[in-house]
Each structure stands twice: as C-alpha cells, then as structure tokens.
Amino acid sequence: MNDPWPHMLSMAVGGMSTAGREADSSATGLLAKAWLLHRGAASFRQASGRPLAPPQRDRRAICPQVVVPFLGAIVRTPLFHGVLPEFLALAERRGWRLPPEWLPQVLDVVVSEKILTPAIRRALGTVAQWLAAQEPRWAGFFPQRPGKRQTRALVPPKGAALRIYWPELSRHLWERSVLYLAQEKEAWLAPNSPLVSAVSQSNHPWPDRLLERWLAVWKGFLTRQPHQAPKHFQRLMRVVALRASPERLLAALQECTAQPYAWDEHIRQMRDVAAFRARMYEGFLNG
C-alpha cells in the first residue's frame, strides 16, 4: 500500500482531489496540517488501501490571523469553552471558516461539551464533517438518526403539564417570554422555575432589560445570602457571562462593591468570560 499521508494532506486542507495541486508547501503549513491529519485520520493509517474520497470543497476564506488567538484560548481553556458557539457564529456571519489545523481541537470541544447544533455543524463546514467521519471519538458530531416514529395523541393525558422546549423557541418569542417571567423577582429564586429554565436552556443573547432585572435580584441576593452561592445562581452567572452584553455586564460588575468570599470565585469567572468576549468582539471588528 502506498503512503496515504500525501493524499490525506491535500484532501483535508481544502477539499482537494488527491493530486493536491494547491497544497501549502511551507514548512510551518505542512507541520500544522500533518498534526491535523495525525489526530484527525489516525484510523485511516490502518486502512486496507481503499481510496478515501476527499471532502467537499469549502470555498469560504480562512478566518484572519487576528482572531485565531481567540479560538486557541477557547479550545485550550475550559472556562471559555462556552464561548465557542458565539465565535463560530461570528465567523460564519463574515463568511469565514476555521484554519484546518484547529479542527481536531474544536471537534474535541464540541463533542465533549455536547454543544453541537445544526448552526455549529454548518459553521464548521465540510472538512470538519469529513474529519469527524474518520475518527470514532467524534461520532457525536453527526446527528442521531431518528428512531421509529410513534404516533402521539394531540391532546396530552389528563393532568399532564404542558412544557415549552426553550431551545426551539425563536429569539423574538423567547425574549417576550423571559421579559414577562422576569417581572417577578421571585422567579429567579427557584432552581426549576420557568424563567431559570428558559434562560439556562437557550442560547439566545440576553436583552439589556433582562440583564438589568437579573442584576437587581443578584445584588440583593449577595447582601441577603453572603455566605453561600446556591448552585442555580452559579449556573445563572455562567449563563449571564456568555449571553449578556459583555460591556454592560463588566460595567455593572465594576460598580458592584459587595463581593462576599463565597461568591468571589464565581464573580471572577463571570468577569473573565465577559472580558474575553469583549476582546473577541474587538478582534472580529479588526479582522
């Protein structure tokens, strides 16, 4: 069997045929892409010689170097893993794709963190899909095939509660719902309240009015319960750091003088994520 690596190299870099006429011949480029292939196609090295079809060509431009350090920080820092969907959305909005040498680490994050959505699969593109098909640990990249369909009654059983599946709600309906629910301060206090479920399960950006209402409740909670940070409030703080306007959140945290010891680490993490997102936005504006 001939050495498959030259073929793999040309195919993974840009969806090329096995001729690889446009492969990057620079030493740095080849090293990076060989590392990509070493991780992304390890199983192919033991193949029996069956030719591997190239991925469909991704014609989007590779994102500029100015934003790549943010991608590196996201995949290397567990605290920033939750920022990856936003990074990919910003890149897709500008018509960019990821540098191929970063795809293995990105696949590791999206599969392990279970943050795969149709939008993320679309943003990662055809080369990531091709790589995921070569590596068993990335099998979670592909949506599960639906099982046998069961006919369900249109009318729920007597006494059954109607539930809203918040991730599927449009941004407009979600905003109207959470702003209505957030009118009552007590709605933030119960771990399983409809409001806490709505903001925890959805990836929609928070409107400024929702952030203002949450901050008012949160600051009061710091005063009333300084020695314990409830788990659902810890979860809400992580969500706020990922979904609210980073500039407005950082300004509010700067004004917050009460930082009890029990809350200190959670506040620091919230500030770090918001500050990272603010820098990332600036990088995309300069890109």
N, C-alpha and C positions, 0 to 999 in steps of 0.2 A: 504493500500500500504506500502511495506517495504521502509525503508530509502534508497534513491538511492545513497547517498554520498559515501559509501564504494565502490560501483560498479564504480561510476564515477571516483573516485580517482585512482583505479587500471588501468582503461582504459586510462585516459588522460596522465598518467605518461609515459607509454611505449607501448601503443597499446596492452595491455594485454587482456585476457579474464576476465570475471567478477570474477574469482577466485582470481586474483591479487596476485599470489604467490610470485612475485618479488617486491612488493611494498616497498618503503622506509619506515621503521618504526621509524626512528629517529624523535624526536620532531620537529627539525628545518625543516626537509624534509616534514613532514606532514603538518605543518603550511603553508609552502610556497605553497604546492600543493593544500591545501584546499582553499587558497586565489585564486589560479589559477582557481579552479573549481567554486568558488563563483562568479567570474566575467564571466568566460567563458561558464558556463552552467546554468545561472540563470533561463532561460526559462524552463529548464528541471525539475526544482523543482516543477513546476505546472503541470507536465505531468500526464496522467491518468493511469500510471502503465505500459504502453507499454515498453518492454525492449529496451534499447538503444544499438545498435551494436557498438562494440569497433572500434577505428581507426585501420587502417592498421599499423602494427608494423614498426617503423623507427629504423633500425638497426645501424644507424650511432652513433658514440660516441658523447657524450655531450661535447661541447667545454670546454677547460680547464679554471680553475678559473681565470687565469691571464688575459684573455680577457673579462671576464664578466663585470668588471667595465666600460669598454668602451661601451658595449651595454647599461648599465644603464645610462651612460651620454648621449648617443644618444637619448634614448626614453624620458628622462626627460628634455632635453634642446632643445627647438625649433630650435636654431641656428644650432644644429648638426643633425637634422632630415634627412637632405640630404645626410649624410654620411652612413645611414643605408644600402642602396643597396651595397655599397662597403664592408661594414662589412660582410654582408651576402655572398657576392661573395668570400671573403677571407676565410670565414668559410667553405663554400661548397667546395672550392678548396682543403681544407685539410681533407675533409670527416667528418666534424663536424656538429652537429645540435645544436639548441639553448636549453638552460635549459628550461624545460616546464613552470616553474613559471614565465618566462619572456614573454611567448607568448601573453597573453592578451594585455600588453602594446605595444608590437611590432605590433600586429594586429590593435590596435588603430591608430598607426602612419601610417602604410602603407595604410590603408583605408582612413583616413582623409586627408593625403597628396597626395593621388592618385598616389602613386609610385609603383603600382602593375604591374609587368611584368611576363611573363612565368618563367624567371630566378628567380625572387623573390619567386614566388609560389613554385617552385621546391626546393629552398633553405630552405624555412620554413617547408616544409615536410608535412607528412600525419597527424600528431597530430594537427598542426595549421589548416589544412583543416577541420578536424573533429570539432575542437572548433568553427571555423567560421560558420559551419553549425548549431550550437546550439544557436547562438546569432544574432538577426536580424540586429543589427547595423554593423555587419561585413559582411553583404550580398555582399558588394562591393568586397570582397576577390575573389569571383568567377567571371570568365569572362562572359560578357554579351552574351546571346545566339544570334547568327546572325538572323536577320530578313529574310523576304522573299527575295531571290536573284533577283536582277534586271539585265537584260542583258544590258550591256553598249557598246556603239559603240567603236570600236578600234581607230577610228580617232576622236580627240577632235573637238568640234564645232569650226567653223571659228572664229579666234580672241582670242580663249581661250589660256591662258598661261599654259605651262607645268610646273608642280611643283614637286619638289623632296620631298618625305617624309623622312626626315633626320633620324628619329629614326630607320628606317628599313634598312638603308644602312650599309653594312659590315664595319668593322673598317678600312680595307685597302682602300676601295673606299672613305670612309668618310675622312680619313687623306689626301689622294690625292686631294680631292675636297677643303677642307678647306685651305690647304697649297697653293693651286693655287689661291683661292679667297683672301687670306691674303697678297698676294704680293702688293696689292694696299692699302695704309694706309687709304684711304677714305672709304674702305669697312667696317671699324669698326665704322664709324661715324653715319651712317644712322640706325635708330632703327629697320627697317624692311628689311635691306639688306640681300641678300642670305647668307653672311658669318655670320652675327649675328643670323639669324635663325638656321643655321647649328650647331653652337656651343651651342646655347641655348637649342635646342630640343634633342640633342643626349647625351647619357651617356658615350660615348667612352672617354678614357683617352686622354688628350692632349699630342701630341708630343712636345718635347722640343723646336723645331723650331717655333711652333705655339705660345708657351708661350713667346718666345723672341720677336716675332713680335708684340704680344699684349702689352707686357711691354713697348716697344719703343713708341707705339701710346699712351698708357695710361699715361706715364710720360710726354709726350709732352702736352697731354690734361690737366694734372694737372697745368702746367705752364700757358697755354693759358686761361683756364677757372677755376680759383681757387675758385670762389665764388659760384659755382653751380655744383652739381653732377647730370648729366642727368640720368633719370630713366633707360634707357637701359644700361648705363655704370654701374649703381648699380647692375643690373641683371648680367651683364658680370663678375663683381667682385665676385659675389656669385658662378657663374659657374667656374671661374678660381680656386677659393679656393677648389672646390670639384673635379675638373678634372685634374688640372695640378700637376706636381711633387711637393709635399709639401716642400721638401728640397730646390729645385731650387727657388720656389716662396718665401720662407722665406729668402733665401739669397738675392734675389732681393729687397725685402721689407726693409731689413736691410741697403742696400745701398741707398735706396730712402730717401733723406733728405727733399724733398718738400712734406709736408703733410698739405695742407690748411685746415682750420677749417671745411669747408663744406664737406670735404671728410674724416675727421678724424674718424668718427664712422664706415664708410664703410671699411676703411683700417684696423681698429682694428678688425672688424668681419672677414675680409678676413684672417688676420694673425691668429686669434684664431682658425678658422676652419682648416687652413693649419697645425698649430702646433698640433692640436688634431689628425689629420690624421697621422702625423709623429710619434706621440707617439703610436697610434694604430698599425701602421706597426711594431714598435719595440715590442709591446706586442705579436703580432702574431708570430714574429720571435722567441720569447722566449717561446711560448706556446707548 
